[in-house]
């Protein structure tokens, strides 16, 4: 892994990984849709749900000493 590589890199249709290119939003949304449908969840979820829900957890509900500051939440979102 190089310093500028992405944790979730783009992958071409033939399976070649492109570490210097980020995965597309459309691909992530497709995975979310497939996962929720496979789990029988009929509601719509988006990457927004995960970003905001995670930030809310870390700000309000994480164990004391591990909670995020409001500045960090603003940075995240």
N, C-alpha and C positions, 0 to 999 in steps of 0.2 A: 504494500500500500504506500502510495506516494502522498506527500503533504496536500496536494490539490485534488486527490481522488475523492470521489463521492462514496458515502457509505452504501447508498442504494444507486448504483450506476445504471445507465441505460443498457439495454440488451437488444440486439437485433433479432429479427425473426429466425435466423439460423443459429441462435444461441451464443453469438460472439458478444462478450462483455466489453463495454466502452467505459473504462473507469473515469475518464475525464469528462464524461457527459452525464448530467443528472437524469434520473428517471423522469418521465413526463407525468404531469398531473393527470392526464387522461388514463395512463396505465394504472396509476395508483387508485384512481376512482373506479376503474374496471375491477380491480382486485377487491376493493371494498364491496362493490355491488355483488360480485360472485360469492364472497364470504358471507355476507348477510343473507343472501338468497339461499345459500346452501345450509345455513343455520335455521332457515325458516322464519327469519325476521323480515317482516313486510315493510317496516319503516324505511325511509331514505336517510342515509348517512353520507357525510362528505368528509373531506380532509379537515374542513372547518370544525366539525364536531370534535375531532381528535385534538386539534390544536387548542381550542377554547376549553374543552373539558379537562385536558391535562393541566392547563394553566390554572384553572379554577381549583383543581385538586391541590396542586402544589402551593397555592396561595392560602386556601382556607382549611384544608383537611389533612394535609401531610403532618406527620408527627412534629411536635414542637422541636425546634432546632434544625429541622430540615425544610421548613416552609420558605417559599420564595418571597422576596420583597416585592413591593408594587413596581419598583424600577425593573426588576427582572421579568415580571409578567408583561410589562409594556415592551420590553426588548423582545420577548418571545412572540408577541402577537402583532 
